[in-house]
Structure formats: C-alpha cells, structure tokens
Amino acid sequence: MVLPKRSLIRIVRTQQGVRIDPTGKLAGRGAYLHDRRTCWQQSMKNALAHALKITLTAEDRELLTTFMATLPEEPLTQKDLDSEQN
C-alpha cells in the first residue's frame, strides 16, 4: 500500500537516538510508517531497525511504544486511503 508522504509519520535516526519527526525535516536516516498502531507493531519486530540500519535501544523502544499507544488500532481501509488523498 502506497500513501502520500504527508499522511505518514517519519521516524529518524539521529546521533541522539531515534526520534519521531512530525515535520519530516530532521537530519538523519529516516523511515515512514502509517498512522495506525498495527503498522507500528509490525515494524517494531525488526523492519524499522533494519530500515534505519540500527539496533533499537531500550530508550528507542520506549519512545516508539509510547507514541504508538496514541495511534488508532484499526488497520487502514480503502475509505481511509480515499479520505487521506483528498
């Protein structure tokens, strides 16, 4: 599923560790995730660390898990995709 960049949440690897980048402008290697908890849960298994080319630290995982808890649980539907593109 391909979504416009503005509808995704950027995670960036910085010298200080992993950061959530709502502006999309932080310097560093980045990865984009959907704004749904299911996507984040799947990415935390290894895909995110692989995309950022790092091993996630306990602090990184805590930051990501805390942010993930604020996201909706349900997976994206076609209706969601259509409304995000408008």
C-alpha positions in Angstrom: 0.0 0.0 0.0 1.5 3.3 -1.1 0.4 6.5 0.6 1.4 10.1 0.1 4.3 11.1 2.3 2.4 13.7 4.2 0.0 11.1 5.5 2.8 9.1 7.0 4.8 9.5 10.2 8.6 9.8 9.8 11.0 8.1 12.3 14.6 9.3 12.1 17.9 8.0 13.4 19.9 10.8 14.9 23.1 10.9 16.9 21.0 11.2 20.0 18.9 8.1 19.1 15.6 7.5 17.3 13.2 10.5 17.1 9.6 10.9 15.8 9.8 13.6 13.2 6.4 15.2 12.6 7.9 17.9 10.3 9.8 15.5 8.1 12.8 17.8 8.2 15.1 16.4 10.8 18.5 15.4 9.5 19.3 11.7 9.6 18.3 8.4 8.1 14.5 8.1 8.1 11.7 5.6 7.7 8.0 6.3 7.2 5.1 4.4 9.0 1.4 4.6 8.6 -0.5 6.3 11.4 -2.0 3.0 12.6 -0.9 1.0 15.6 -0.9 -2.3 13.7 1.7 -1.0 11.3 3.9 0.2 14.2 3.6 -3.1 16.0 4.7 -5.0 12.9 7.6 -2.6 12.3 8.9 -2.9 15.9 9.6 -6.6 15.3 12.7 -5.8 13.1 11.7 -3.9 10.0 12.2 -0.4 11.5 15.6 -1.2 12.9 16.6 -2.7 9.5 15.3 0.4 7.7 17.2 2.7 10.0 20.2 0.4 10.0 20.5 0.3 13.8 19.7 -1.8 16.8 16.9 -0.2 18.7 17.9 0.6 22.3 15.6 0.3 25.2 15.1 4.0 25.2 14.2 4.0 21.5 11.7 1.2 22.0 10.2 3.1 25.0 9.8 6.3 22.9 8.2 4.4 20.0 5.9 2.3 22.2 4.7 5.4 24.0 3.9 7.2 20.7 2.4 4.0 19.2 -0.1 3.9 22.1 -1.6 7.2 20.9 -2.4 5.8 17.4 -5.6 4.2 16.3 -5.6 0.4 16.4 -7.6 -0.5 13.3 -5.8 -1.1 10.0 -6.2 1.3 7.1 -9.3 0.8 5.0 -9.9 1.9 1.4 -12.1 4.6 2.8 -9.2 5.9 5.0 -7.0 6.0 1.9 -9.5 7.9 -0.2 -10.1 10.5 2.6 -6.3 11.0 3.1 -5.8 11.7 -0.6 -8.4 14.5 -0.6 
